[in-house]
Amino acid sequence: MRDLAAALGLALAIEGLLCAAFPRAMRRAMLEAAHTPTERMRLVGVVSAVAGVVVVGVVRLLMR
């Protein structure tokens, strides 16, 4: 549970930094995402989730 909270905090910090540093680019990216077809968004979400789980698993194996 501690790892999940840390990961969520890190994701929020990175997103906040990106919004603060590149507000126009983030707005453009959000507009593009809003116009992306649902199936493509779903595919990107599943691929991202799987990649995240793989990264966490690899890091946990290497950091024993």
N, C-alpha and C positions, 0 to 999 in steps of 0.2 A: 504494500500500500504506500510505503514511503517512496519507493521508486516511481510509482504512478504520479504522486503529488509533485515530486521533483521534475518529472518529465513534462507535466502540464505547466508548471511554473516556467520552465525553460522555453517551452513553445510560446507562451504568452510574452515572455521577455523578448524573444527573437521577433515575433510579430510586431510588438510595440516599437522595437528599434527600427524595423523596416518601414513602418508607417511614419515614424518621426524623421527618418533620414531621406526617404523617397516617397513623399505623399502623392505626387502626381503619378508615379509609376504604379503605386499600390492601387490608386483609384482606377487606373486603366486596367490593371489585372483583375480587379473585382468586377468591372463592367464586362470584360471578356468572359469571365467565369459565369456571370449572370446570363449571358447569351449562349453558353455552351449547352449542347443537347444533354438531356438527363442521362442517357445511357453512357455517354462519354465521361460525364462526371462520376457516375457510379464505377466505371472501369478504373478511372484514375484513383478514386478513393480506395478500391480494393487493392490495387497494385501498391499504393502508398502504404496501406496498412500492413500488407504482407512484407514489404521491404523494411518497414519499421520493426516488425517482430523479428525478422532475420538479423537486422543490425543489433538489436538488443541481445538476441541469443548469442551471436558471435562475440560481442563485447563481454558478456558474462562468462563465456568459455575461456576467453583470452585473459581475463582479469582475475582468475582464481588464485 
